[in-house]
Amino acid sequence: MPAALKFTGEDKDLTLDELAAFVEAARKAGAPSDNPVRAELSTSGKIKQVEIALGEDAD
């Protein structure tokens, strides 16, 4: 997998503002818009971490 951008919630779970900052950073870093976003969820279904490949994602 190529270099990736990864965000984790400051207080364990991502907030809407943190998710928006992730999307903005991914666009600024040139992540292809058709790359899938991978997420790690808590047992309650909240987003703990998101990641996107900065180059073409072949996985």
N, C-alpha and C positions, 0 to 999 in steps of 0.2 A: 504494500500500500504506500502511495506517495505521502509526502508531508501532510499533516492534518492540523486543523484548528479545533481545539477542544475547550469547552466552557463547562464549568461546574458551578452549581448554585452556592452563593456565599454562605447561606444558612442551611445547607444540605440540599434543599430543593430549589430548582430554578424558578424565578419569578417571571412575569410577563416582560418586565423591563430588561431582565438579564437575557431572556430569549431574543428580544428585539436587538440587543447589543450584539449577540452572537450572529444574527442574520446580517447586520450591518458590517461587522468585522469580516465575515465570510465573503461578502460581496466586494469589499475593499481589497481583500487579499487575492481576489481573482478566482475564487472557487467556481468551477463550472456550475451553471444553474440547474443542470440536469443530474448532478451528483446526488445520491441519496444522503439524507441526514440520518446518522445513527444515534440512538438514544439509550441511555441506561435508566430504567425506571425503578422506583422504590416498590416495596410490596403493596403499598396503597395506590400505586399507579401514577405517582408524581414523578416528574422528570428530575433526575439527579444530575445527569451529564449529557451533553450533546457533542457530536463530533462530525466533521465533514472533511473529506480529502480535498487538498488544495489543487491537486492535479486530476487527471482523468481517473475515475474510480473503476477499476476492472473487476472488483469483487462483486 
